[in-house]
Structure formats: C-alpha cells, structure tokens
Amino acid sequence: MSEDGDGTSHVEAVTPEMHGPARDPGQSFVVGVDRDAVLRRREVVRTVERRGAWVTATLGVIGIAAAVYALVAFRGSGMWPFALLLIVAMLPLVFSTLLVYRVQSDRQQWYDANELPPVAMRISVKGLELACDGAAYPVVLPWPTVRGFTQHKLLGQYMLDIALERGVGATTAGVRGLDQPSVRSVVKPNPLLRPTGMFLIKALDQPVHVIDEALRHFSNGAAGVQRR
C-alpha cells in the first residue's frame, strides 16, 4: 500500500462497462470494507470524541468556576453582570460534552443491534449511496448535491470525507439520511470537536485512484477525489 492509502490494484480492476461511453442506470461500482479495520477505527473515533468532549467540558468548568470566584471575591464591585455572562457563555461547552455521550450511546446501541455492512459505498448513475458508521440506513446523495470526496491525513491515517455542494442538507430534494445523528457527527462535526473522518482508506477494498475513476465515470466528470 502506498503512502496515500492506494492499494496494489490497478485501474483495470474497475468493471469493464465503466470504460465505455454508455452508462447503464442499472450498473454500479461497489466498494467493500475490511471488518477488522473498521472495528479498530470505531474505537479510535470513540476515544477521540471523548477526549475532545472532556477538553471542552474542562474549559467550561474552569470558566464557570472563575465566574463564581469573581462573584464571591469581588462582591459589591459591580462585576456580577460580567460574571453571569461568562457563566452563560461556558454552559454550551458543558452541554456539548453531554451531547457527545448521547450520540455515542445511540451509536453503540445501533452497533449492538446491527451487523457491520460489507459495503462502504455504491457508485452509480443516480449518485452515491454511503454506509456511514452508526447510521440506521444508507446516505443517498444524487450527483447534483455532491462534489465527491476529499482525502486527508487524520490521526496518522488517511481518510475520505464526503464533499457536498454548498447549501446541501437533509431536506434537499433527493437526499436521504443526512439527518441521522451519527452522520451529522461526521459530515458536519461539532466545531468544538476534531473531525474523525468518514471512511478509513485502508479499510476499503478498492484503492483511491479506482474510486476516483468510478466517481468521474458515473457522475459524467462532475465528482472525484480531491487530495489535500
């Protein structure tokens, strides 16, 4: 496997029909997943999210403690409005920690109740179908709503993240599945937490350049993989 996550497969691994000019609506290119690699990645994501949550919670508690100290130590100095504003500003940091644990709890319940899907994504003329970790059903994205994927390095590992067109959301026509909590935590992560990535490249059974070719073929050149 090369440094950017590409495997030893060649472009010829793509199904023959992808090389012709015609694009059969019934055909699709399937990218599978390595179960063990995904399970290891889930544990990494869980740890990163919790660490980020505790960092934000610690900052919130420190801010609230400082505000309470100012109220007590400087009683009568007229600082109480600023102290109250600081407390109000710090509360969202504490609440964000609770939100992370709630999302993780919901995600773990889904993991326990459902087997890991063998397919990461399906690429067809209609668009992208993605099996996101912890999602109860696949994410469906028609081609006009998606620009493809971005490849970047995160926590020492190469990841693929979905790149949506500007303004695309869960209510966009043809889009399905973006409103699931586990999907929102990946597609639009909490700005207070570090993003965790959607697909671990080394867990996919197709190299990045083949996925890029499939995206460009089925989207008629509108989507692809961008490296950062």
C-alpha positions in Angstrom: 0.0 0.0 0.0 1.4 3.4 -0.9 1.7 6.3 1.5 -1.5 8.0 0.4 -3.5 4.8 1.0 -3.7 3.4 -2.5 -3.5 -0.3 -2.7 -1.9 -2.5 -5.3 -5.0 -2.8 -7.5 -4.9 -1.2 -11.0 -7.4 0.8 -12.9 -8.3 -2.4 -14.8 -10.0 -3.6 -11.6 -12.9 -1.3 -12.4 -15.7 -3.1 -14.1 -15.4 -3.2 -17.9 -18.6 -1.3 -18.5 -17.1 1.8 -16.8 -14.6 2.2 -19.7 -17.3 2.5 -22.4 -19.2 5.7 -23.3 -22.6 4.3 -22.2 -23.6 4.3 -18.5 -26.3 1.7 -17.8 -28.6 3.0 -15.0 -28.7 -0.5 -13.6 -25.0 -0.8 -13.1 -23.0 0.3 -10.1 -19.5 0.2 -8.7 -19.3 -1.3 -5.2 -16.6 -0.6 -2.6 -16.4 -3.0 0.2 -14.9 -2.8 3.7 -12.4 -4.6 5.9 -14.4 -5.5 9.1 -11.4 -5.6 11.4 -10.0 -2.3 10.2 -13.5 -0.7 10.7 -13.8 -2.0 14.3 -10.4 -0.6 15.1 -11.3 2.7 13.6 -14.6 2.8 15.6 -12.5 2.6 18.9 -10.2 5.4 17.7 -13.3 7.6 16.9 -14.8 6.9 20.3 -11.6 7.8 22.1 -11.1 11.0 20.1 -14.6 12.2 20.6 -14.5 11.6 24.3 -11.1 13.3 24.7 -12.4 16.3 22.8 -15.6 16.4 24.9 -13.7 16.3 28.1 -11.4 19.2 26.9 -14.4 21.4 26.1 -16.1 20.4 29.4 -12.9 21.3 31.4 -12.8 24.7 29.7 -16.4 25.2 30.6 -16.0 24.2 34.2 -12.9 26.4 34.6 -14.8 29.4 33.1 -17.8 28.8 35.4 -15.5 28.4 38.5 -13.7 31.6 37.6 -17.0 33.5 37.3 -18.3 32.2 40.6 -15.0 33.1 42.3 -15.3 36.6 40.9 -18.8 36.9 42.3 -17.7 35.9 45.8 -14.3 37.7 45.9 -15.4 40.9 44.4 -18.8 41.3 45.9 -20.2 44.8 45.5 -17.7 45.8 42.8 -20.3 45.7 40.0 -18.7 42.8 38.3 -21.6 40.5 38.6 -23.1 41.2 35.1 -19.7 40.1 33.5 -19.5 37.0 35.7 -23.1 36.0 34.7 -22.3 36.5 31.1 -19.2 34.3 31.5 -21.3 31.5 33.1 -23.8 31.7 30.3 -21.0 31.6 27.7 -19.4 28.5 29.3 -22.6 26.4 29.6 -22.7 25.3 26.0 -19.3 23.8 26.4 -20.5 21.7 29.2 -23.7 20.7 27.3 -21.7 19.7 24.3 -20.0 17.0 26.4 -23.4 15.6 27.3 -24.4 15.7 23.6 -21.2 13.7 22.6 -22.0 11.0 25.1 -25.6 10.8 24.0 -24.6 10.4 20.3 -22.1 7.8 21.3 -24.7 5.9 23.3 -27.2 5.9 20.4 -24.4 4.8 18.0 -23.3 2.0 20.3 -26.9 0.7 20.6 -27.1 0.6 16.8 -23.8 -1.2 16.6 -25.0 -3.8 19.0 -28.3 -4.3 17.1 -26.9 -4.4 13.6 -24.1 -6.2 11.8 -21.4 -4.2 10.1 -22.4 -3.7 6.4 -20.0 -5.4 3.9 -20.3 -2.4 1.6 -18.9 1.1 2.2 -20.4 2.8 -0.9 -22.2 2.2 -4.1 -21.5 4.5 -7.1 -24.0 4.6 -9.9 -25.5 6.9 -12.5 -28.1 8.0 -9.9 -25.5 9.1 -7.3 -23.7 7.9 -4.2 -25.0 5.6 -1.6 -22.9 5.6 1.6 -23.0 3.2 4.6 -21.9 5.6 7.4 -20.8 4.1 10.8 -23.7 4.1 13.2 -26.3 5.1 10.6 -29.6 3.1 10.6 -29.9 3.3 6.8 -27.6 4.4 3.9 -27.0 8.0 3.0 -28.2 8.7 -0.5 -26.8 11.7 -2.5 -27.8 12.5 -6.1 -24.9 13.8 -8.2 -26.1 17.4 -8.3 -25.7 17.5 -4.5 -22.1 16.1 -4.1 -18.6 17.0 -5.3 -17.1 13.7 -4.4 -14.6 13.1 -1.6 -11.6 14.8 -0.1 -8.6 12.8 1.0 -6.6 13.9 4.0 -4.5 12.6 6.9 -6.0 12.5 10.3 -4.5 11.0 13.5 -1.8 9.4 11.3 -4.2 7.7 9.0 -5.6 8.6 5.5 -9.3 9.3 5.4 -12.0 10.1 2.8 -14.7 12.6 3.7 -17.7 13.5 1.6 -17.7 16.9 -0.1 -21.2 18.3 -0.5 -22.2 21.2 -2.7 -22.9 24.4 -0.9 -26.3 24.6 0.7 -27.0 20.9 0.6 -28.7 19.5 3.7 -31.0 16.8 4.9 -34.1 18.5 3.3 -32.5 18.9 -0.1 -34.5 17.1 -2.9 -33.3 13.6 -3.4 -31.0 13.5 -0.3 -31.7 10.8 2.2 -30.0 10.0 5.6 -28.1 13.2 6.4 -30.4 13.9 9.4 -29.1 10.8 11.3 -27.1 11.8 14.4 -24.1 9.6 13.5 -24.0 11.1 10.0 -24.2 14.7 11.3 -21.2 14.0 13.6 -19.1 13.1 10.5 -20.5 15.3 7.7 -20.9 18.4 9.8 -18.9 17.8 13.0 -19.3 19.9 16.1 -16.9 22.9 15.7 -15.7 22.2 19.2 -14.5 18.7 18.4 -11.9 17.4 16.0 -13.4 15.8 12.9 -13.0 12.0 12.7 -13.4 11.2 9.0 -16.0 9.2 7.2 -14.0 6.3 5.6 -10.6 4.9 6.6 -8.8 4.4 3.3 -7.0 1.2 4.3 -10.4 -0.4 5.3 -11.7 -0.1 1.7 -11.2 -2.9 -0.8 -10.5 -0.5 -3.7 -7.6 2.0 -4.0 -8.3 5.7 -4.1 -7.5 6.2 -7.8 -10.0 3.5 -8.8 -12.7 5.1 -6.6 -11.8 8.4 -8.3 -12.2 6.9 -11.7 -15.6 5.4 -10.8 -16.8 8.8 -9.4 -15.8 10.6 -12.6 -17.3 8.0 -14.8 -20.7 7.7 -13.2 -21.1 11.5 -12.5 -20.0 12.4 -16.0 -17.0 14.2 -14.6 -18.8 16.2 -12.0 -17.4 14.4 -9.0 -14.0 13.0 -7.9 -11.4 12.6 -5.1 -9.5 15.8 -4.1 -6.3 15.3 -2.2 -5.4 17.9 0.5 
